[in-house]
């Protein structure tokens, strides 16, 4: 195999792994818990 092909395969593997780890980190941090509430928050009344 060509060296550049092997390098690109390894690079794409590590980039995919990094994206997956960032996604798992976001899920554990709670970024994807409530997808509906933020878009309805602006309709709430703040009058007291």
C-alpha positions as CSV (number, residue, x, y, z in Angstrom):
1,X,0.0,0.0,0.0
2,X,1.0,3.5,-0.5
3,X,2.2,5.5,2.5
4,X,-0.1,8.3,1.9
5,X,-3.1,6.0,1.9
6,X,-2.1,4.4,5.2
7,X,-1.5,7.9,6.7
8,X,-5.0,9.1,5.6
9,X,-6.7,6.0,7.0
10,X,-5.0,6.5,10.3
11,X,-5.8,10.2,10.3
12,X,-9.5,9.5,9.5
13,X,-9.7,6.9,12.3
14,X,-8.4,9.4,14.9
15,X,-10.6,12.2,13.7
16,X,-13.7,9.9,13.9
17,X,-12.6,8.8,17.3
18,X,-12.2,12.4,18.5
19,X,-15.7,13.3,17.2
20,X,-17.2,10.3,19.0
21,X,-15.5,11.2,22.2
22,X,-16.7,14.8,22.0
23,X,-20.2,13.5,21.5
24,X,-20.0,11.1,24.5
25,X,-18.6,14.0,26.6
26,X,-21.6,16.2,25.6
27,X,-24.1,13.5,26.4
28,X,-22.5,12.9,29.8
29,X,-22.5,16.6,30.5
30,X,-26.2,16.8,29.8
31,X,-26.2,18.9,26.7
32,X,-28.8,16.8,25.0
33,X,-31.2,16.2,27.9
34,X,-34.0,18.6,26.9
35,X,-34.2,19.5,23.3
36,X,-37.8,21.0,23.4
37,X,-37.6,23.4,26.4
38,X,-35.2,26.1,25.0
39,X,-37.4,26.9,22.0
40,X,-40.5,27.4,24.2
41,X,-38.7,29.4,26.9
42,X,-39.1,32.7,25.1
43,X,-42.9,32.3,25.3
44,X,-42.9,32.2,29.1
45,X,-44.2,35.2,30.9
46,X,-41.7,36.9,33.2
47,X,-44.2,39.2,34.8
48,X,-44.4,38.8,38.6
